[in-house]
Amino acid sequence: CKSRCSRGRRPAAAALCAMSQVLLATAGYDHTIKFWEAPSGICNKTLTHPESQVNKLEITPDKRQIAAAGNPSLRLFDIETGSAVSYDGHTNNVTAVGFHRDAKWFYTGSEDGTIKTW
């Protein structure tokens, strides 16, 4: 992706990521996760969440993976390679995700009224 950060990416879920540089990750109804260079606003990587819009993003504590909450599953992407693992079990939009500080487990919350630990 060679565009500049633009307005209107809804729901505009976002997370701040610090690797060798500061990046901003955004996602929305277009099924994509875009990584932007914070100072320049240039998009340098795009990942696709093929089954769903992205409701929420969360970076793992080690900054190597990003979780993308969708409907009705969560995909955990390796930021460098783009490979992903899907976590299924909810029956509606996943709207919350968080990681334990050592990333040995994480939780999700959904509009189906459930909270799951993985």
C-alpha positions as CSV (number, residue, x, y, z in Angstrom):
1,C,0.0,0.0,0.0
2,K,1.5,3.3,-1.0
3,S,-1.2,5.7,0.2
4,R,-1.2,8.2,3.0
5,C,-3.2,7.7,6.1
6,S,-6.7,8.7,5.3
7,R,-9.9,9.5,7.3
8,G,-13.0,7.4,7.2
9,R,-11.6,3.9,7.9
10,R,-14.5,2.7,10.0
11,P,-14.6,1.5,12.8
12,A,-11.0,2.8,12.8
13,A,-9.8,0.3,15.4
14,A,-6.2,1.2,16.2
15,A,-3.2,0.2,18.2
16,L,0.3,1.7,18.6
17,C,3.2,-0.6,17.9
18,A,6.9,0.0,18.6
19,M,9.4,-2.3,16.8
20,S,12.5,-0.8,15.2
21,Q,10.3,2.2,14.5
22,V,7.0,3.6,15.7
23,L,4.1,2.3,13.6
24,L,0.3,2.8,13.8
25,A,-2.0,0.0,12.9
26,T,-5.5,0.7,11.7
27,A,-8.3,-1.5,10.6
28,G,-12.0,-1.3,9.7
29,Y,-14.9,-2.5,7.6
30,D,-12.7,-3.0,4.5
31,H,-11.3,-6.3,6.0
32,T,-7.7,-4.9,6.1
33,I,-5.1,-4.0,8.7
34,K,-2.8,-1.3,7.6
35,F,0.5,-0.4,9.2
36,W,1.5,3.3,9.0
37,E,4.8,5.0,9.7
38,A,3.8,7.4,12.4
39,P,6.0,10.4,11.5
40,S,5.3,10.3,7.7
41,G,1.8,8.8,7.5
42,I,2.9,6.4,4.8
43,C,1.3,2.9,4.7
44,N,4.1,0.3,4.5
45,K,2.2,-3.0,5.0
46,T,-1.4,-4.3,4.6
47,L,-2.8,-7.6,6.0
48,T,-6.2,-9.0,5.2
49,H,-8.8,-10.4,7.5
50,P,-10.7,-12.3,4.8
51,E,-13.8,-13.3,6.8
52,S,-14.8,-10.1,8.5
53,Q,-14.5,-6.5,9.2
54,V,-12.1,-5.7,12.0
55,N,-13.7,-4.4,15.2
56,K,-10.6,-4.2,17.5
57,L,-6.8,-4.5,17.3
58,E,-4.4,-5.4,20.1
59,I,-0.6,-5.9,19.9
60,T,1.0,-8.7,21.9
61,P,3.4,-7.6,24.7
62,D,6.4,-8.7,22.7
63,K,5.3,-6.6,19.7
64,R,5.5,-9.5,17.3
65,Q,1.8,-10.3,16.7
66,I,-1.4,-8.3,16.3
67,A,-4.8,-9.6,17.2
68,A,-7.7,-8.6,14.9
69,A,-11.2,-9.1,16.4
70,G,-13.9,-9.8,13.8
71,N,-17.2,-11.5,13.4
72,P,-17.4,-14.1,14.9
73,S,-13.7,-14.9,15.3
74,L,-10.3,-13.5,16.2
75,R,-7.2,-13.8,13.9
76,L,-3.7,-13.5,15.4
77,F,-1.3,-12.3,12.8
78,D,2.5,-12.5,12.8
79,I,3.4,-8.9,12.0
80,E,6.5,-9.7,10.1
81,T,5.3,-12.6,7.9
82,G,1.6,-11.9,7.8
83,S,0.7,-15.6,8.7
84,A,-2.4,-15.9,10.9
85,V,-4.1,-18.3,13.2
86,S,-7.9,-18.1,13.7
87,Y,-9.6,-18.5,17.1
88,D,-13.2,-19.5,16.7
89,G,-15.8,-20.0,19.4
90,H,-17.9,-16.9,19.6
91,T,-21.2,-16.6,17.7
92,N,-21.3,-12.8,17.2
93,N,-18.9,-9.8,16.9
94,V,-15.7,-10.1,18.9
95,T,-15.4,-6.6,20.4
96,A,-12.6,-6.9,23.0
97,V,-9.2,-8.6,23.2
98,G,-6.4,-8.4,25.7
99,F,-3.2,-10.2,26.5
100,H,-1.6,-11.4,29.7
101,R,1.7,-9.5,30.2
102,D,3.8,-12.6,29.2
103,A,1.4,-13.4,26.3
104,K,0.9,-17.0,27.5
105,W,-2.9,-16.5,27.2
106,F,-5.3,-13.9,26.0
107,Y,-9.0,-13.1,26.4
108,T,-11.8,-12.1,24.0
109,G,-15.2,-10.6,24.6
110,S,-18.2,-10.7,22.2
111,E,-21.6,-9.3,21.6
112,D,-22.8,-12.9,22.1
113,G,-22.4,-12.1,25.9
114,T,-19.4,-14.4,26.5
115,I,-15.8,-13.9,27.5
116,K,-13.3,-16.5,26.5
117,T,-9.7,-17.2,27.5
118,W,-7.3,-18.8,25.0
